Amino acid sequence: TKMVEASESEAAALQRFLVTESLESFESWPSKKKGYRRLLGFCVFVVLYLVMISLQLNAGVSYIIDSSLRQFIRHQGGLDNVISLDDWWTYADTEFQILFQDKWYNGQAFTTNETGYVLDYNKLIGGVLIQQKRGIVTKNGCSEYLGPSAYTVFYPDCYSGELEGPGVEFGEHKSTLTADELALTNQAWIVSNDSTAYVFFGLAEGRKANFNKLAALKKGLWLDKATRRVNIKFALYNALLGPGLFTFVDIDFIFENRGIFTGGNHVEIQSFNMEPYRNSGDYVRLAIEVIFMTWIAQQLSEFILTSITTAGKDGVRAVFNAWFFVDASSLALFIIYIALRCRILSMIYSTPVEVPTNMYQPILGDIADVQAQQLLVNFLSIILSLVRFLKFYEFQARLVVMNKTFSGSATDLYHLFVLLFTVIFGYASMGMFLFGQDFDGMQSFGKAVFYLWVATMQGGGGDDYDKMEYINAEMAFLFRLTFVFVVGFILLNVLLGIICGAYQGAMEENADTVADEIGCAMQLGALSVAGKRKVSDKEIVAALQELAARGVVAASVDDIARVLDAQPLASGSAQDRRGVLAVHPLLKTESEEERPDVGASGFPADFVTQFEQAVRENSYLKQRVRSLNV
């Protein structure tokens, strides 16, 4: 009678927990804890990797010297203006003016200690090396290289893609040189064992001798139509930026058959420490490197063991999923990185650079080449590490939404990209025919495809419309108008629609957020520290399972506590059990929307319905008993 007369406010104030949802919460919590531990561990691993690379490369210091040298090489020297052999000699003369500077801006000569500095603070190591690779001149004219033609007779000299072999002497016009000039450049006219002709300008030889050598090479036509590639290489040392910091510079020129230097006249600058373990800070980095290598060994062993276990349990085909190849590629890149780093250290300690020196130090160039390879491996490994994060998100319903978005949209994206590249290939062909004759971005089909792909990522536009307009204004307008409409207005919006639709389908509105689960873990930790978790989760799960078996949808603290009280080996006192249940974060509280309607009786409507059904069944059974008795 008291319960029937209870007010609606008292019924609403009664805290109730959803039995099934709470049971799922308890059962999934161990896997979620494991998932968060693995995610946190991988985050620490990636951060450790990035910190280690940053300490090894010392990017902040490297930027200081890299930016100043690049300014000097590319802009002050006029590198971007070098397109012909004549331009190259002008550029080399300008560079030598700074590389072999011998006086101050007021005309005062350098002292011995002031000689050999580049941009005031960077000490030139040994000197400057210039090398060229030369193509082979075909013996029987262009017909041998290009095939039979009625016109090749008018073009007697052709240069194949093959390079001159070792020991070949060249220089048809070096006969114009004097004996002194030949003595200065004697070895420069012979191809070495690596199909390269070298000439070294030593710092100790002096500015005048080096300029005379450069002039003699120009006079004897050291560079000609057989030249395929030219490199200017030198190394610098700046103690103010780091006691062991060396910088290697390689300026690369590629000479094409059409008679110009192309390929962007690439500049490669690498800075590295020739004393990698000199002070206490370096030994901290060494400790990080050892931890990283140990961690990689642990990941590799775990990867192999997991693959073997999965193959034995579910078959070999179950092993080779997408994550297997991502993990295998990532671990392979880490191992390659370790090998390259060990190779750099081996070269540093096996071939130390002694200064001052009058010789070119090839070991510095070798270290720079290996470090460039290492940077490429570092880049790819970081990209794959970002992809691997998606794997560690799978345990959490909100984090896994990106995985579901990609998998849900994969088929539609495949068909869209088939259509997109069909359009790009078609426009690339048109662009190559219309504008390729005077626009480097569409000089070939491959370049045109790349240019239009970049334009697609910019929304269908491009930054070189004026160049196309200069060649053919009418066709450039039609080309850009139709490409922007098809790609920018239609295909990119279809792409956006596919992604948004897949994302919407992947979202789970009722799933706990990361913040909710982290808060839950913190609350559980606080309860443990305070000594209030006197009832184990296993006991609560058993109580919830019993309530679920009875068909109970929602239960109060007292309902769950009564089930716990009935357990023979229940932990804690009755008060302890009720206290834990009242604040336990894994119990899912019934919301106002989920709470059943409470009628005038004060009982939930579903309870009233079940009660009425039971009364009717009871009346039916009574009638059956009476009929049997009669």
Secondary structure, DSSP 8 states (H G I E B T S, - for coil): -TTTT--HHHHHHS-EEEHHHHHHHHHHHHHHHHHHHHHHHHHHHHHHHHHHHHHHHTHHHHHHHHHHHHIIIIIITTGGG--SHHHHHHHHHHHHHHHT--B-TTS-B--TTTTTEETTTEEEEEEEEEEEEEEEE-TT-HHHHH---SSGGG----EEEEE--TT-B--TTGGGS-HHHHHHTGGGGB--TTS-EEEEEEGGG-HHHHHHHHHHHHHTTSS-TTEEEEEEEEEEE-TTT-TTEEEEEEEEEEE-TTSSEETT--EEEEEEES-SS-SHHHHHHHHHHHHHHHHHHHHHHHHHHHHHHHHHHH-GGGT-SHHHHHHHHHHHHHHHHHHHHHHHHHHHHHS---SS-SS--HHHHHHHHHHHHHHHHHHHHHHHHHHHHHHHTTTSTTTTHHHHHHHHHHHHHHHHHHHHHHHHHHHHHHHHHHHTTT-GGGSSHHHHHHHHHHHHHTTS--S-HHHHHHH-HHHHHHHHHHHIIIIIIIIHHHHHHHHHHHHHHH--TTS--HHHHHHHHHHHHHHHHHT---S-HHHHHHHHHHHHHTT-SEEEHHHHHHHHHHSTT--S-HHHHHHHHHH-TTS-B--TTTS--B-TTSSBHHHHHHHHHHHHHHHHHHHHHHHHH-
